[in-house]
Amino acid sequence: MDTPGIHSSLSIANKAVLITGAYGLIGRTIAEAFLQQGARVVLADIAVTHQEAIQNRLAGQFSPEQFLLHHLDITDEASCQAVVAATVARFGALDVLINNAAIDAKFDKANTGKVNQSRFEQYPVELLRKSVDVNLTGTVIMTQQACRQMLVQGKGNIINVASTYSMVAPNQSLYDFGQGVQQYKPIDYIASKSFIPNFTRYIATFYAQEGIRCNAIVPHAIFNNHEEAFLTNFSRLSPLGRMCEREELIGPFTFLASEASSYMTGSVLSVDGGWTAW
């Protein structure tokens, strides 16, 4: 009798993976999980605040030859070109690009006070332009540079990180915490992330005959020390009645990065607790 085990198609061992926005909650979680599965990972991010701590944490668990931390500004073509070149120089190829970098107004305890709470008709245009520059234009630039390398290789896999708010509008009652002041999920994120699903389809069909696949994943509401008022609202509005634990993203990302998803391109995979089913 054969010994039960994980199907080989789900393996991401030795794949060279570039993750943008890699120092954030999702980026760090996926990077570490991929390293644990034997992938070779480039963690790229514009922020440097946590870089030393992340470097030390990873160095305590993995061989230095298995990962690389690299500064990246996805709005700058030269920076995107440089991180692709560094990936190829270190690992010989770029097998998987995860477009995770984005500006997002977050409502955990550490970030709620930083959100611009202007209503739509008063929302500052400069903030909209900044988010479009990163979330839309930056994603295009980074993907262009990755595709150039993937065309040379004759294969590649791109995973875009979308949002439930690229699928449905925000239920603004989620952000009413009963304090007499309505807060809002602002328009800049919705406007700039809404292009991701169709951009995914564009890349998927454009390169379908050239060995490059492109799919998107739609995570929603990753728990990160949120206030009780937010948790109460969220549990009332979500079919599963709770937020997502960061570890629950590992399986879906692994699936899309592996050959188990080899017949998928142009797909948008929701990991949202049923949020967009209502």
C-alpha positions as CSV (number, residue, x, y, z in Angstrom):
1,M,0.0,0.0,0.0
2,D,1.3,3.4,-0.9
3,T,2.3,5.8,1.9
4,P,-0.1,8.7,2.0
5,G,1.4,12.1,1.2
6,I,1.0,15.5,-0.5
7,H,0.6,15.2,-4.2
8,S,3.8,16.3,-6.1
9,S,1.9,18.9,-8.1
10,L,1.5,21.0,-5.0
11,S,5.2,21.2,-4.4
12,I,6.8,24.7,-4.7
13,A,10.3,23.4,-3.7
14,N,13.1,25.2,-5.5
15,K,10.7,27.7,-7.3
16,A,12.2,31.2,-7.4
17,V,9.5,33.5,-6.0
18,L,9.5,37.3,-5.9
19,I,7.0,38.8,-3.5
20,T,6.4,42.6,-3.5
21,G,5.2,44.3,-0.4
22,A,6.9,41.4,1.4
23,Y,7.4,43.2,4.8
24,G,3.6,43.5,5.4
25,L,1.3,41.1,7.1
26,I,0.4,39.0,4.0
27,G,3.8,39.3,2.4
28,R,5.7,38.1,5.5
29,T,3.3,35.2,6.1
30,I,3.5,33.9,2.6
31,A,7.3,34.4,2.3
32,E,8.0,32.4,5.4
33,A,5.5,29.7,4.5
34,F,7.1,29.4,1.0
35,L,10.5,29.1,2.5
36,Q,9.3,26.4,4.8
37,Q,8.2,24.5,1.7
38,G,11.5,24.8,0.1
39,A,10.9,27.7,-2.3
40,R,13.6,30.3,-2.9
41,V,12.2,33.7,-2.1
42,V,13.0,37.3,-2.8
43,L,11.3,39.6,-0.3
44,A,11.0,43.0,-1.9
45,D,9.5,46.2,-0.2
46,I,9.9,49.9,-0.2
47,A,9.9,50.0,3.6
48,V,13.1,49.6,5.5
49,T,11.8,49.9,9.1
50,H,11.4,46.2,9.7
51,Q,14.0,44.9,7.3
52,E,16.7,44.1,9.8
53,A,14.3,42.3,12.1
54,I,12.9,40.2,9.2
55,Q,16.4,39.4,8.0
56,N,17.4,38.2,11.4
57,R,14.2,36.2,11.9
58,L,14.7,34.4,8.5
59,A,18.4,33.9,9.0
60,G,17.6,32.0,12.2
61,Q,15.4,29.5,10.4
62,F,16.6,29.2,6.8
63,S,19.9,29.1,4.8
64,P,21.0,32.5,3.6
65,E,21.2,31.0,0.1
66,Q,17.4,30.4,0.2
67,F,16.2,34.0,0.5
68,L,17.1,37.6,-0.4
69,L,15.7,40.9,0.9
70,H,15.7,43.7,-1.7
71,H,14.6,47.3,-1.7
72,L,11.8,47.9,-4.3
73,D,9.8,50.9,-5.4
74,I,7.2,49.5,-7.8
75,T,6.4,52.9,-9.2
76,D,10.0,53.1,-10.6
77,E,10.9,51.1,-13.7
78,A,14.6,51.0,-12.8
79,S,13.8,49.6,-9.3
80,C,11.5,46.9,-10.8
81,Q,14.1,46.0,-13.4
82,A,16.8,45.8,-10.6
83,V,14.8,43.4,-8.4
84,V,14.1,41.1,-11.3
85,A,17.8,41.1,-12.2
86,A,18.7,40.4,-8.6
87,T,16.2,37.5,-8.5
88,V,17.7,35.9,-11.6
89,A,21.3,36.6,-10.4
90,R,20.6,34.8,-7.1
91,F,18.3,31.9,-8.2
92,G,18.8,31.6,-12.0
93,A,15.2,32.3,-12.9
94,L,11.9,34.1,-11.8
95,D,9.3,31.4,-11.6
96,V,6.6,33.2,-9.6
97,L,5.8,36.9,-9.1
98,I,3.4,37.8,-6.4
99,N,2.1,41.3,-6.9
100,N,1.3,42.1,-3.2
101,A,2.5,45.7,-2.8
102,A,-0.3,48.2,-2.3
103,I,-1.5,51.2,-0.3
104,D,-4.5,50.3,1.8
105,A,-6.4,52.0,4.6
106,K,-6.4,49.5,7.5
107,F,-8.6,49.4,10.5
108,D,-6.6,47.5,13.0
109,K,-5.7,49.2,16.3
110,A,-2.3,50.5,15.0
111,N,-3.7,52.1,11.8
112,T,-7.3,53.2,12.3
113,G,-6.3,56.7,13.4
114,K,-4.2,57.1,10.2
115,V,-7.1,56.7,7.8
116,N,-8.3,59.8,6.1
117,Q,-12.0,59.9,7.0
118,S,-13.3,62.4,4.4
119,R,-16.5,61.4,2.7
120,F,-16.3,60.6,-1.0
121,E,-17.3,64.1,-2.2
122,Q,-14.5,65.6,0.0
123,Y,-11.8,63.0,-0.5
124,P,-8.4,64.5,-1.4
125,V,-7.5,63.9,-5.0
126,E,-3.8,63.8,-4.2
127,L,-4.4,60.7,-2.1
128,L,-6.3,59.1,-4.9
129,R,-3.5,59.8,-7.3
130,K,-0.9,58.3,-4.9
131,S,-2.9,55.1,-4.6
132,V,-3.4,54.8,-8.3
133,D,0.3,55.4,-8.9
134,V,1.2,52.4,-6.6
135,N,-1.7,50.0,-6.7
136,L,-2.4,50.3,-10.5
137,T,0.5,51.8,-12.3
138,G,3.1,50.2,-10.1
139,T,1.5,46.8,-10.5
140,V,1.6,47.2,-14.3
141,I,5.3,48.3,-14.2
142,M,6.4,45.4,-12.0
143,T,4.5,42.9,-14.2
144,Q,6.1,44.3,-17.3
145,Q,9.5,43.7,-16.0
146,A,8.6,40.2,-14.8
147,C,7.1,39.3,-18.1
148,R,10.2,40.3,-20.0
149,Q,12.2,37.8,-17.9
150,M,9.5,35.1,-18.1
151,L,9.4,35.4,-21.9
152,V,13.2,34.7,-22.0
153,Q,12.6,31.6,-19.8
154,G,9.6,30.5,-21.9
155,K,7.4,30.2,-18.7
156,G,6.3,32.0,-15.6
157,N,3.5,32.4,-13.1
158,I,2.0,35.7,-11.9
159,I,-0.3,36.0,-8.8
160,N,-2.0,39.3,-8.4
161,V,-3.4,40.2,-5.0
162,A,-6.9,41.7,-5.4
163,S,-9.4,42.6,-2.8
164,T,-13.1,42.0,-2.1
165,Y,-13.4,45.7,-2.8
166,S,-12.4,44.9,-6.4
167,M,-15.4,42.7,-6.5
168,V,-18.1,44.5,-4.5
169,A,-18.5,47.9,-2.9
170,P,-17.6,48.3,0.8
171,N,-20.4,47.9,3.3
172,Q,-19.7,51.2,5.1
173,S,-21.6,50.0,8.2
174,L,-18.6,47.8,8.9
175,Y,-16.8,51.0,9.8
176,D,-19.5,52.5,12.1
177,F,-18.1,51.7,15.6
178,G,-21.0,53.3,17.5
179,Q,-19.1,56.4,18.6
180,G,-21.3,58.9,16.8
181,V,-18.8,59.4,14.0
182,Q,-19.1,57.3,10.8
183,Q,-15.8,56.2,9.4
184,Y,-15.3,55.1,5.8
185,K,-13.3,52.8,3.6
186,P,-12.0,55.4,1.3
187,I,-12.3,55.6,-2.5
188,D,-8.6,55.5,-3.4
189,Y,-8.3,51.8,-2.5
190,I,-11.5,50.8,-4.2
191,A,-10.7,52.7,-7.4
192,S,-7.1,51.5,-7.7
193,K,-7.7,47.8,-6.8
194,S,-10.8,47.4,-8.9
195,F,-8.6,47.0,-12.0
196,I,-6.8,43.9,-10.7
197,P,-9.3,41.2,-11.8
198,N,-9.5,42.5,-15.4
199,F,-5.8,43.2,-15.5
200,T,-5.3,39.5,-14.4
201,R,-7.5,38.4,-17.3
202,Y,-5.6,40.7,-19.7
203,I,-2.2,39.3,-18.8
204,A,-3.6,35.7,-18.8
205,T,-5.0,35.9,-22.3
206,F,-2.2,38.0,-23.7
207,Y,0.5,35.5,-22.7
208,A,-1.5,32.3,-22.7
209,Q,0.4,30.9,-25.7
210,E,3.8,32.0,-24.4
211,G,3.9,29.9,-21.2
212,I,3.0,32.6,-18.7
213,R,0.0,32.1,-16.4
214,C,-1.7,34.8,-14.4
215,N,-4.3,34.5,-11.7
216,A,-5.5,36.6,-8.8
217,I,-6.3,35.9,-5.2
218,V,-8.9,37.8,-3.2
219,P,-8.1,37.9,0.5
220,H,-10.3,39.7,2.9
221,A,-10.0,41.1,6.4
222,I,-6.9,39.5,7.9
223,F,-7.0,39.7,11.6
224,N,-4.3,41.9,13.1
225,N,-5.3,43.1,16.6
226,H,-8.6,44.8,15.7
227,E,-10.8,46.6,18.1
228,E,-13.8,44.7,19.5
229,A,-16.2,47.0,17.8
230,F,-14.7,46.1,14.4
231,L,-14.8,42.4,15.2
232,T,-18.4,42.6,16.3
233,N,-19.4,44.4,13.1
234,F,-17.5,42.0,10.9
235,S,-18.9,38.9,12.5
236,R,-22.4,40.2,11.9
237,L,-21.7,40.9,8.2
238,S,-19.6,37.9,7.3
239,P,-21.1,34.5,6.4
240,L,-18.4,32.7,8.3
241,G,-18.8,35.1,11.2
242,R,-15.2,35.9,11.7
243,M,-12.1,37.5,10.2
244,C,-9.4,35.5,8.3
245,E,-6.3,34.2,10.2
246,R,-3.2,34.9,8.2
247,E,-2.3,31.2,8.1
248,E,-5.4,30.5,6.1
249,L,-3.9,32.3,3.1
250,I,-1.0,29.9,2.8
251,G,-2.9,27.0,1.1
252,P,-4.5,29.2,-1.6
253,F,-1.2,31.0,-2.4
254,T,0.7,27.7,-2.5
255,F,-1.9,26.2,-4.8
256,L,-1.7,29.1,-7.3
257,A,2.1,29.1,-7.1
258,S,2.3,25.3,-7.8
259,E,1.7,23.1,-10.8
260,A,-1.6,22.0,-9.1
261,S,-3.1,25.1,-10.7
262,S,-1.5,24.5,-14.1
263,Y,-4.8,24.6,-16.0
264,M,-5.8,27.9,-14.4
265,T,-5.2,31.3,-15.9
266,G,-7.3,34.4,-15.7
267,S,-9.0,33.1,-12.6
268,V,-9.9,35.1,-9.5
269,L,-9.8,33.0,-6.4
270,S,-11.8,34.4,-3.4
271,V,-10.6,33.7,0.1
272,D,-13.1,35.9,1.9
273,G,-15.2,33.8,4.2
274,G,-18.1,34.2,1.8
275,W,-18.1,38.0,2.0
276,T,-18.7,38.4,-1.8
277,A,-21.4,35.6,-1.9
278,W,-23.9,37.9,-0.2
